Amino acid sequence: ETGSEDIDILPNGLAFISSGLKYPGIKSPAPDKPGEIFLMDLNEDNPRAVELRISRGFDLASFNPHGISTYVD
């Protein structure tokens, strides 16, 4: 709905997508909605982005993701 800011695709085809970035002074399509992280399995025939649940205790109200990266060990 509010567009994605960045995407990182793992070697196994899982994609993590950050969404909801808000810049001061720039109109946001969803100013009251916190940022989100989505997961998409690009191995599926019809991949779709699924919102990941963020742990309790995390300050979702101020979550404003700018970029995303993963570390594979």
MOPAC internal coordinates of N, CA, C and O (Angstrom, degrees):
PM7 1SCF
backbone

  N    0.0000 0     0.00 0     0.00 0    0    0    0
  C    1.4491 1     0.00 0     0.00 0    1    0    0
  C    1.5175 1   112.43 1     0.00 0    2    1    0
  O    1.2310 1   120.30 1   132.68 1    3    2    1
  N    1.3227 1   117.03 1   -47.32 1    3    2    1
  C    1.4606 1   119.12 1  -175.28 1    5    3    2
  C    1.5112 1   112.44 1  -101.56 1    6    5    3
  O    1.2310 1   119.81 1  -173.00 1    7    6    5
  N    1.3157 1   117.96 1     7.00 1    7    6    5
  C    1.4535 1   121.07 1   178.03 1    9    7    6
  C    1.5079 1   112.75 1    85.90 1   10    9    7
  O    1.2310 1   120.96 1   -23.18 1   11   10    9
  N    1.3215 1   115.78 1   156.82 1   11   10    9
  C    1.4584 1   119.61 1   178.70 1   13   11   10
  C    1.5164 1   109.64 1  -102.30 1   14   13   11
  O    1.2310 1   120.77 1   -27.53 1   15   14   13
  N    1.3279 1   116.14 1   152.47 1   15   14   13
  C    1.4512 1   121.35 1   179.98 1   17   15   14
  C    1.5161 1   110.82 1   -99.25 1   18   17   15
  O    1.2310 1   120.14 1   141.65 1   19   18   17
  N    1.3413 1   117.33 1   -38.35 1   19   18   17
  C    1.4606 1   120.54 1  -177.23 1   21   19   18
  C    1.5183 1   109.08 1  -156.50 1   22   21   19
  O    1.2310 1   121.05 1   -17.10 1   23   22   21
  N    1.3343 1   115.59 1   162.90 1   23   22   21
  C    1.4594 1   121.70 1   178.93 1   25   23   22
  C    1.5254 1   108.13 1  -143.69 1   26   25   23
  O    1.2310 1   120.84 1   -37.34 1   27   26   25
  N    1.3357 1   115.99 1   142.66 1   27   26   25
  C    1.4578 1   121.72 1   175.11 1   29   27   26
  C    1.5262 1   106.89 1  -132.34 1   30   29   27
  O    1.2310 1   120.65 1   -55.07 1   31   30   29
  N    1.3303 1   116.36 1   124.93 1   31   30   29
  C    1.4613 1   121.44 1  -176.25 1   33   31   30
  C    1.5236 1   109.19 1  -108.61 1   34   33   31
  O    1.2310 1   121.05 1   -55.21 1   35   34   33
  N    1.3376 1   115.59 1   124.79 1   35   34   33
  C    1.4600 1   121.63 1   178.50 1   37   35   34
  C    1.5285 1   110.34 1   -78.71 1   38   37   35
  O    1.2310 1   119.88 1   -20.45 1   39   38   37
  N    1.3400 1   117.84 1   159.55 1   39   38   37
  C    1.4714 1   120.54 1   178.81 1   41   39   38
  C    1.5314 1   113.70 1   -57.47 1   42   41   39
  O    1.2310 1   119.85 1   154.55 1   43   42   41
  N    1.3440 1   117.89 1   -25.45 1   43   42   41
  C    1.4645 1   120.65 1  -178.95 1   45   43   42
  C    1.5329 1   113.03 1   -84.71 1   46   45   43
  O    1.2310 1   119.92 1  -177.98 1   47   46   45
  N    1.3353 1   117.77 1     2.02 1   47   46   45
  C    1.4539 1   120.91 1   176.67 1   49   47   46
  C    1.5125 1   115.26 1    94.75 1   50   49   47
  O    1.2310 1   119.59 1  -178.48 1   51   50   49
  N    1.3327 1   118.38 1     1.52 1   51   50   49
  C    1.4608 1   120.09 1   175.15 1   53   51   50
  C    1.5201 1   108.99 1   -83.38 1   54   53   51
  O    1.2310 1   120.86 1   -46.87 1   55   54   53
  N    1.3189 1   115.96 1   133.13 1   55   54   53
  C    1.4609 1   121.57 1  -179.70 1   57   55   54
  C    1.5197 1   109.89 1  -115.07 1   58   57   55
  O    1.2310 1   120.44 1   -48.27 1   59   58   57
  N    1.3267 1   116.77 1   131.73 1   59   58   57
  C    1.4612 1   123.04 1   174.82 1   61   59   58
  C    1.5243 1   107.68 1  -106.19 1   62   61   59
  O    1.2310 1   120.72 1   -48.77 1   63   62   61
  N    1.3229 1   116.23 1   131.23 1   63   62   61
  C    1.4580 1   121.94 1  -173.94 1   65   63   62
  C    1.5237 1   109.08 1  -125.02 1   66   65   63
  O    1.2310 1   120.47 1   -52.34 1   67   66   65
  N    1.3377 1   116.71 1   127.66 1   67   66   65
  C    1.4654 1   120.04 1   174.49 1   69   67   66
  C    1.5197 1   108.18 1   -95.93 1   70   69   67
  O    1.2310 1   121.02 1   -35.76 1   71   70   69
  N    1.3229 1   115.66 1   144.24 1   71   70   69
  C    1.4572 1   121.12 1  -175.82 1   73   71   70
  C    1.5212 1   110.08 1  -147.07 1   74   73   71
  O    1.2310 1   121.09 1   -28.29 1   75   74   73
  N    1.3193 1   115.51 1   151.71 1   75   74   73
  C    1.4599 1   120.07 1   173.06 1   77   75   74
  C    1.5141 1   114.82 1    99.48 1   78   77   75
  O    1.2310 1   119.53 1  -162.21 1   79   78   77
  N    1.3207 1   118.50 1    17.79 1   79   78   77
  C    1.4696 1   120.57 1   179.29 1   81   79   78
  C    1.5219 1   110.36 1   -63.76 1   82   81   79
  O    1.2310 1   121.15 1   -45.04 1   83   82   81
  N    1.3109 1   115.41 1   134.96 1   83   82   81
  C    1.4590 1   121.86 1   177.63 1   85   83   82
  C    1.5249 1   108.82 1  -124.93 1   86   85   83
  O    1.2310 1   120.50 1   -52.11 1   87   86   85
  N    1.3128 1   116.64 1   127.89 1   87   86   85
  C    1.4619 1   122.80 1   175.79 1   89   87   86
  C    1.5144 1   108.67 1  -103.02 1   90   89   87
  O    1.2310 1   119.58 1   -43.79 1   91   90   89
  N    1.3423 1   118.40 1   136.21 1   91   90   89
  C    1.4646 1   120.17 1   176.23 1   93   91   90
  C    1.5315 1   110.31 1   -59.37 1   94   93   91
  O    1.2310 1   120.60 1   -46.68 1   95   94   93
  N    1.3058 1   116.47 1   133.32 1   95   94   93
  C    1.4543 1   121.75 1   177.44 1   97   95   94
  C    1.5166 1   114.86 1    85.62 1   98   97   95
  O    1.2310 1   119.74 1   174.35 1   99   98   97
  N    1.3227 1   118.10 1    -5.65 1   99   98   97
  C    1.4626 1   121.15 1   178.83 1  101   99   98
  C    1.5245 1   108.30 1  -112.45 1  102  101   99
  O    1.2310 1   120.56 1   -50.47 1  103  102  101
  N    1.3390 1   116.53 1   129.53 1  103  102  101
  C    1.4640 1   121.72 1  -177.53 1  105  103  102
  C    1.5305 1   110.46 1   -60.88 1  106  105  103
  O    1.2310 1   121.12 1   -48.37 1  107  106  105
  N    1.3185 1   115.46 1   131.63 1  107  106  105
  C    1.4588 1   122.33 1   178.68 1  109  107  106
  C    1.5231 1   108.82 1  -104.44 1  110  109  107
  O    1.2310 1   119.78 1   -39.53 1  111  110  109
  N    1.3556 1   118.02 1   140.47 1  111  110  109
  C    1.4623 1   119.67 1   177.70 1  113  111  110
  C    1.5294 1   113.15 1   -68.41 1  114  113  111
  O    1.2310 1   119.98 1   160.90 1  115  114  113
  N    1.3328 1   117.64 1   -19.10 1  115  114  113
  C    1.4717 1   121.73 1   178.98 1  117  115  114
  C    1.5278 1   108.55 1  -143.44 1  118  117  115
  O    1.2310 1   119.97 1  -107.49 1  119  118  117
  N    1.3256 1   117.66 1    72.51 1  119  118  117
  C    1.4673 1   120.60 1  -172.56 1  121  119  118
  C    1.5245 1   115.22 1   -63.29 1  122  121  119
  O    1.2310 1   119.51 1   155.76 1  123  122  121
  N    1.3203 1   118.54 1   -24.24 1  123  122  121
  C    1.4628 1   121.01 1  -177.98 1  125  123  122
  C    1.5247 1   113.30 1   -97.69 1  126  125  123
  O    1.2310 1   120.04 1  -179.88 1  127  126  125
  N    1.3236 1   117.52 1     0.12 1  127  126  125
  C    1.4563 1   121.45 1  -177.75 1  129  127  126
  C    1.5331 1   109.35 1   -95.71 1  130  129  127
  O    1.2310 1   119.89 1   -48.51 1  131  130  129
  N    1.3428 1   117.82 1   131.49 1  131  130  129
  C    1.4662 1   119.01 1   178.68 1  133  131  130
  C    1.5249 1   111.14 1   -71.47 1  134  133  131
  O    1.2310 1   120.97 1   -14.77 1  135  134  133
  N    1.3149 1   115.75 1   165.23 1  135  134  133
  C    1.4556 1   120.70 1   177.03 1  137  135  134
  C    1.5179 1   110.94 1   -66.31 1  138  137  135
  O    1.2310 1   121.29 1   -15.65 1  139  138  137
  N    1.3288 1   115.13 1   164.35 1  139  138  137
  C    1.4582 1   120.54 1  -177.19 1  141  139  138
  C    1.5241 1   109.90 1  -142.24 1  142  141  139
  O    1.2310 1   121.19 1   -20.60 1  143  142  141
  N    1.3249 1   115.32 1   159.40 1  143  142  141
  C    1.4527 1   122.95 1   171.10 1  145  143  142
  C    1.5283 1   106.55 1  -121.65 1  146  145  143
  O    1.2310 1   120.99 1   -48.71 1  147  146  145
  N    1.3274 1   115.72 1   131.29 1  147  146  145
  C    1.4546 1   121.70 1   179.88 1  149  147  146
  C    1.5172 1   109.68 1  -115.58 1  150  149  147
  O    1.2310 1   121.02 1   -24.29 1  151  150  149
  N    1.3301 1   115.65 1   155.71 1  151  150  149
  C    1.4571 1   122.90 1   175.30 1  153  151  150
  C    1.5213 1   107.75 1  -121.77 1  154  153  151
  O    1.2310 1   120.81 1   -43.96 1  155  154  153
  N    1.3382 1   116.06 1   136.04 1  155  154  153
  C    1.4609 1   121.02 1   177.50 1  157  155  154
  C    1.5276 1   107.96 1  -134.31 1  158  157  155
  O    1.2310 1   120.72 1   -50.53 1  159  158  157
  N    1.3192 1   116.22 1   129.47 1  159  158  157
  C    1.4648 1   121.30 1   177.41 1  161  159  158
  C    1.5206 1   107.83 1   -94.91 1  162  161  159
  O    1.2310 1   120.90 1   -75.41 1  163  162  161
  N    1.3277 1   115.88 1   104.59 1  163  162  161
  C    1.4576 1   121.00 1  -176.50 1  165  163  162
  C    1.5195 1   113.03 1   -74.04 1  166  165  163
  O    1.2310 1   119.76 1   176.51 1  167  166  165
  N    1.3352 1   118.07 1    -3.49 1  167  166  165
  C    1.4589 1   122.54 1   176.34 1  169  167  166
  C    1.5275 1   112.00 1   -81.88 1  170  169  167
  O    1.2310 1   120.24 1   164.27 1  171  170  169
  N    1.3098 1   117.15 1   -15.73 1  171  170  169
  C    1.4600 1   121.35 1  -178.87 1  173  171  170
  C    1.5266 1   110.75 1   -74.69 1  174  173  171
  O    1.2310 1   120.74 1   -26.35 1  175  174  173
  N    1.3234 1   116.18 1   153.65 1  175  174  173
  C    1.4650 1   120.73 1   178.26 1  177  175  174
  C    1.5271 1   111.54 1   -62.55 1  178  177  175
  O    1.2310 1   120.55 1   138.72 1  179  178  177
  N    1.3120 1   116.56 1   -41.28 1  179  178  177
  C    1.4682 1   122.11 1   179.22 1  181  179  178
  C    1.5257 1   108.89 1  -126.51 1  182  181  179
  O    1.2310 1   120.00 1  -104.20 1  183  182  181
  N    1.3329 1   117.60 1    75.80 1  183  182  181
  C    1.4666 1   119.03 1  -176.44 1  185  183  182
  C    1.5268 1   111.99 1   -63.28 1  186  185  183
  O    1.2310 1   121.68 1   -36.47 1  187  186  185
  N    1.3261 1   114.40 1   143.53 1  187  186  185
  C    1.4669 1   119.82 1   176.22 1  189  187  186
  C    1.5105 1   108.29 1  -139.32 1  190  189  187
  O    1.2310 1   121.02 1   -31.10 1  191  190  189
  N    1.3014 1   115.65 1   148.90 1  191  190  189
  C    1.4586 1   121.48 1  -179.72 1  193  191  190
  C    1.5279 1   109.48 1   -78.70 1  194  193  191
  O    1.2310 1   120.66 1   -48.71 1  195  194  193
  N    1.3355 1   116.34 1   131.29 1  195  194  193
  C    1.4570 1   123.08 1   178.85 1  197  195  194
  C    1.5185 1   107.71 1  -118.42 1  198  197  195
  O    1.2310 1   120.59 1   -52.91 1  199  198  197
  N    1.3224 1   116.48 1   127.09 1  199  198  197
  C    1.4680 1   120.58 1   179.80 1  201  199  198
  C    1.5243 1   110.29 1   -67.17 1  202  201  199
  O    1.2310 1   120.66 1   -49.45 1  203  202  201
  N    1.3305 1   116.35 1   130.55 1  203  202  201
  C    1.4569 1   120.83 1   175.66 1  205  203  202
  C    1.5172 1   109.71 1   -84.31 1  206  205  203
  O    1.2310 1   120.79 1   -39.87 1  207  206  205
  N    1.3205 1   116.10 1   140.13 1  207  206  205
  C    1.4638 1   120.85 1   175.47 1  209  207  206
  C    1.5183 1   108.45 1   -78.25 1  210  209  207
  O    1.2310 1   120.89 1   -45.32 1  211  210  209
  N    1.3058 1   115.91 1   134.68 1  211  210  209
  C    1.4610 1   121.57 1  -179.73 1  213  211  210
  C    1.5240 1   108.05 1  -100.14 1  214  213  211
  O    1.2310 1   120.78 1   -41.60 1  215  214  213
  N    1.3199 1   116.11 1   138.40 1  215  214  213
  C    1.4648 1   122.68 1  -175.09 1  217  215  214
  C    1.5169 1   113.17 1   -53.26 1  218  217  215
  O    1.2310 1   121.62 1   -31.85 1  219  218  217
  N    1.3087 1   114.50 1   148.15 1  219  218  217
  C    1.4674 1   120.87 1   173.86 1  221  219  218
  C    1.5119 1   109.14 1   -61.06 1  222  221  219
  O    1.2310 1   121.20 1   -29.38 1  223  222  221
  N    1.3240 1   115.31 1   150.62 1  223  222  221
  C    1.4490 1   120.19 1   179.59 1  225  223  222
  C    1.5219 1   112.66 1    90.47 1  226  225  223
  O    1.2310 1   120.20 1   168.51 1  227  226  225
  N    1.3297 1   117.23 1   -11.49 1  227  226  225
  C    1.4612 1   121.58 1   177.74 1  229  227  226
  C    1.5210 1   107.93 1   -83.44 1  230  229  227
  O    1.2310 1   120.13 1   -41.46 1  231  230  229
  N    1.3222 1   117.36 1   138.54 1  231  230  229
  C    1.4626 1   121.92 1  -178.11 1  233  231  230
  C    1.5290 1   110.11 1   -78.55 1  234  233  231
  O    1.2310 1   120.56 1   -96.54 1  235  234  233
  N    1.3238 1   116.53 1    83.46 1  235  234  233
  C    1.4649 1   121.29 1  -178.76 1  237  235  234
  C    1.5175 1   112.88 1   -66.33 1  238  237  235
  O    1.2310 1   120.39 1   148.11 1  239  238  237
  N    1.3271 1   116.86 1   -31.89 1  239  238  237
  C    1.4632 1   120.06 1  -176.72 1  241  239  238
  C    1.5269 1   111.73 1   -59.15 1  242  241  239
  O    1.2310 1   120.14 1   148.09 1  243  242  241
  N    1.3238 1   117.34 1   -31.91 1  243  242  241
  C    1.4636 1   119.73 1  -178.87 1  245  243  242
  C    1.5327 1   112.69 1  -106.37 1  246  245  243
  O    1.2310 1   120.14 1  -169.94 1  247  246  245
  N    1.3339 1   117.33 1    10.06 1  247  246  245
  C    1.4653 1   120.61 1  -179.01 1  249  247  246
  C    1.5246 1   109.30 1   -69.81 1  250  249  247
  O    1.2310 1   120.88 1   -62.01 1  251  250  249
  N    1.3193 1   115.93 1   117.99 1  251  250  249
  C    1.4506 1   123.08 1  -174.55 1  253  251  250
  C    1.5277 1   108.31 1  -138.67 1  254  253  251
  O    1.2310 1   120.09 1  -107.00 1  255  254  253
  N    1.3532 1   117.44 1    73.00 1  255  254  253
  C    1.4661 1   120.17 1  -170.40 1  257  255  254
  C    1.5344 1   112.69 1   -67.06 1  258  257  255
  O    1.2310 1   121.75 1   -47.34 1  259  258  257
  N    1.3082 1   114.25 1   132.66 1  259  258  257
  C    1.4637 1   121.13 1   175.28 1  261  259  258
  C    1.5179 1   107.16 1  -125.49 1  262  261  259
  O    1.2310 1   120.78 1   -80.31 1  263  262  261
  N    1.3185 1   116.12 1    99.69 1  263  262  261
  C    1.4528 1   120.99 1  -176.70 1  265  263  262
  C    1.5147 1   111.50 1    87.11 1  266  265  263
  O    1.2310 1   121.74 1   -10.90 1  267  266  265
  N    1.3313 1   114.28 1   169.10 1  267  266  265
  C    1.4575 1   121.34 1   176.07 1  269  267  266
  C    1.5174 1   107.05 1  -160.70 1  270  269  267
  O    1.2310 1   121.39 1   -35.64 1  271  270  269
  N    1.3226 1   114.94 1   144.36 1  271  270  269
  C    1.4587 1   119.58 1   174.41 1  273  271  270
  C    1.5125 1   107.74 1  -147.38 1  274  273  271
  O    1.2310 1   120.70 1   -22.10 1  275  274  273
  N    1.3178 1   116.28 1   157.90 1  275  274  273
  C    1.4453 1   121.63 1  -179.95 1  277  275  274
  C    1.5171 1   109.55 1  -125.10 1  278  277  275
  O    1.2310 1   121.09 1   -21.65 1  279  278  277
  N    1.3171 1   115.53 1   158.35 1  279  278  277
  C    1.4489 1   122.29 1   176.75 1  281  279  278
  C    1.5202 1   107.40 1  -123.82 1  282  281  279
  O    1.2310 1   120.20 1   -56.90 1  283  282  281
  N    1.2996 1   117.22 1   123.10 1  283  282  281
  C    1.4543 1   122.15 1   179.25 1  285  283  282
  C    1.5146 1   108.22 1  -108.53 1  286  285  283
  O    1.2310 1   120.70 1   -57.20 1  287  286  285
  N    1.3312 1   116.27 1   122.80 1  287  286  285
  C    1.4603 1   121.53 1  -178.82 1  289  287  286
  C    1.5107 1   109.21 1  -104.31 1  290  289  287
  O    1.2310 1   120.10 1   180.00 1  291  290  289

